[in-house]
Amino acid sequence: MTSETIHRYTLLVDFLGRTLGPDYEIALHDLERGRPAIVAIANGHISGRDIGAPLTNIAMQIITERYYETHDYRLNYRGETDNGKVLRCSTFFIKNERGALVGLLCINFDDSRYRELSDRVFRLCHPDDYADRNIHIDTIFSPMPEEVGENETFYSSISAATEHALLSVMDGRSVPPERLTQDEKLEVVGLLNQRGIFMLKGAVNDVAEQLACSPASIYRYLSRLNREKRQQPEKP
């Protein structure tokens, strides 16, 4: 059940979506429910998401790394949609009176219409062949080196989120997931856990299917990882 705090922000989603216009997607994630998900969204055509869509990879990272404990928001990082559009993303951390994170208010700006306009302006003052050879809008708008990192990825379903996370942690491995040894599967589950993928309801079943093992095996791996973490000495 959505809390009163989150409910108040649903009104802000509609307000910001109407005020900023169709190039801004506004998404509200409720983290107090058993299944963290979008509970309100404006201009969802930008990322192709709707109410009920799961957390993004960056949102899960923010939660697992407890970034919100020392910051109130994260500004101007890159996201990329399924159809290749690059978005400028910012997230505000909604906290309760105890400082616990209860929600995320995300604003994702799609500047593709402005890039197209810039291209047409350049072609008004330069010959087309000159513009093709010397002016590249994507390069002009590319991030600075210190800004380069993992792009935010938007998921319409939990299965899409788990598939993307598994592909990321399997990158560079020479065997498919179902052929991993038990120790290798333990390592993969640990990496997925670090990404926060198991906070999504149903992720255990999806990962189990992709690793060709039972959900009980995934729970055993997680239990072992948690036990080993507790046994590690605390850093001074």
Secondary structure, 3 states (H helix, E strand, C coil): CCCHHHHHHHHHHHHHHHHHCCCEEEEEEECCCCCCEEEEEECCCCCCCCCCCCCCHHHHHHHHCCHHHCCCEEEEEEEECCCCCEEEEEEEEEECCCCCEEEEEEEEEECHHHHHHHHHHHHHHCCHHHHHHHCCHHHHCCCCHHHCCCCEECCCCHHHHHHHHHHHHHCCCCCCHHHCCHHHHHHHHHHHHHCCHHHCCCHHHHHHHHCCCCHHHHHHHHHHHHHHHHHCCCCC
